[in-house]
Amino acid sequence: FVGHEQAVTDGCFSPDGKWALTASADGTLRLWAPKTGMSKHVFRLGEAGLTCLANNGGNDGMLVLVGSEDGCAHVCHIGTKKVVTTLRHFEAPIETDGGSEEEIQYPMSVEAVGFCPFQQAWCATGGIDGCLKIWDLTKDGLCRHACVPPNEDKDSITRLKWHPKLPAIFTASVSGTIRLWDARNG
């Protein structure tokens, strides 16, 4: 499987096993034929590296969600080979300090993504900012809830996992904290 120009950060198979998918620090999501190792399509999702990916497995298996270092998550359809929508997990605050030319760096990478296994239109993103966001794809990627822990406990989310039957999401963070969030009300 040759083609990425930088490190491969995540990968998975489509639910039917017909495709392998890889996300890379080069900003691309690649669709591969697993038997031959040939690249079948390249989604070029910007300059920022991709950090994680998930597909909507139990549903139709055609949607893939990828997180990136620029604070976005992209929903791609592997059947039509199109980007469905881009979700802005992180918005940098607007600086009004009187014209300073120094660029401020904000931690904004999306480090964890996942689709709800029983509610096809819901997905979630977890960021280095410590925030979990729950999205509704039927409403043009509307953010249903932004789940933010108390300030003293705010640390980077490294993984998220939807409960298989309940509208609940588990998140794991850098500090070793596990949280359980209700996806219905945040």
N, C-alpha and C positions, 0 to 999 in steps of 0.2 A: 504494500500500500504506500506508494511513493507519490508525493505531490505537495504536501504541506511544506512551507518555507521556514516554519518555526516549530516549537514544541507542540505536541498534541496534548491537550489538557483534559479531554473526556471523550468517551465513545460509547456507542450502544448499537444494538441491532434493531431493525424495525420488527414489530410484533410477528409478522409473517415470515421473517428470516430472509427476505429477498434483498435487503439492503443493510449495509453497515454504515453508520454515521460517525463522523469524527469532528470535534471542535478543536480549534488551534489558536495559539497565541498570534498567528499571522492574520487573524480577523476573518477566517473563512470556516464555513461549515461544509464538509464534503460528504457526498453520497457515493458509496462504493458498491460494486458488484462483489460480494464476498467470495464467490468461487474463482474469479479471475484476478481480483485485486485492482481492477480498472476503475478509475474515477469516472463516475457517470454524470455528476453535476457539482458545481461549486457555487455556493451562496457567498458572495462577497459582502460582508456585513459591516464594513468600515475599517478604520485604522486601528481601533482598539482590539486588544486580544480577547478571545473568547475564553471563558473560565469553566463553564459547566453546560450540560445539556440534559434534556429529558424528552421522551416522546409520550404521546397520549395513549400508550399501550392498549388498555382494555377497550377503548373507544374504537375509532376507525384506524388508528395507528399512523395516520398521515401527517399529523401535526408534530412539530419539533419545537421546543422552546430552548433557546440558548441565552446564557447570561454573558455580559461582557464587562471589561474593565472601565468602560466609560459611563457606567450607571444605567445602561439600557439592557433590555431583554428583547429578543426578536422571536416572533412566532413565524415559522416557515412551514409551508405545505410541500411535502416531498413528492406528492403526486403531480401537482401543477408546476412545481419548482419555482414557486413565488413566495416572497415575503408577505405574510398576511397582515401583520401589524408590528409596530415597535412600541414597547412599553417603557416609559421613562420612570425607572425605579428611583433614581436620584436626580434632584434638581439642585444645582449649585446656587447658593444664595447670591443675590445681587449686591455687589459692593458699592457703597456710597461714601467712600472716605475722602472724596475730594480729588480724584484723578490720579491716584497712585498707580504707577506702572508696574509694580511688583505683582507677579501672578501668585495667587494663593492656591495651594494644593489642597483638595478635599478628598477624603477617603470616600470612594463612590462605587467601587466594583460590586457587581452582582455575583455572588459566590455560590448560590444554591437556587435551583428552579425545580418545579414539579407541577404536574397536572393532577387535578382531582380525579380519582378513579371512578366515581359514580356520577358526578355532575360535570358533563362534558365541556361545559363552557367556562369552568373555573380553572385558574392556574395560580401559582404563587411564586414570588421571588423573594430571596433573602439576601441582604447586602452586608457589606463590611461596615455600614453605618449602624448595624444592629436592628434594623427595621425589617419586618416581614410585611409584604404587600400581597393582598389577594385581589385578583383581577377577574373581570367578567368579559370574556371574548365576544359574547353576543351583543354587547353594547360598545363596540369599537374599542375594546381594551380599557374600559372604565375601571378605575381602582375602586373596588368595593370597600376595602378596609386597609388602613395603614396601622399595623400593630407595632407599637413602640414600647419597649420595657421602660421602667423608671430610669432616670438619668444615671443614677449610681450603678445600675446593672447593665448599661448599654455597652455591649461588646459585639464584635463581628459574628454574624451567623455563618457557619461553615457548611451546614447540611440542613435540609428540610425533607420531611416525609409526611405525606398525607396518610391518615388512617384509612384502611381499606373500605370501611363501611360507614363511618361517621364523618360529619363535616368538621373534622379536626386536623390540625397540622402540628407535628412535632418539629421543633427547631433545636439544633445543637450549636453552641457558640465556642469561641476561642477559650473562654474561661472555664469550660467544662459544664456550663449550665445547660440543662435541658428544659425547654418550655413546651407547654401544650396550649395551643390557641384554638378558639372556636371560630371557624370560618364564617359562621352566620352573622356574628356581631363584632368580631375583632377582639 
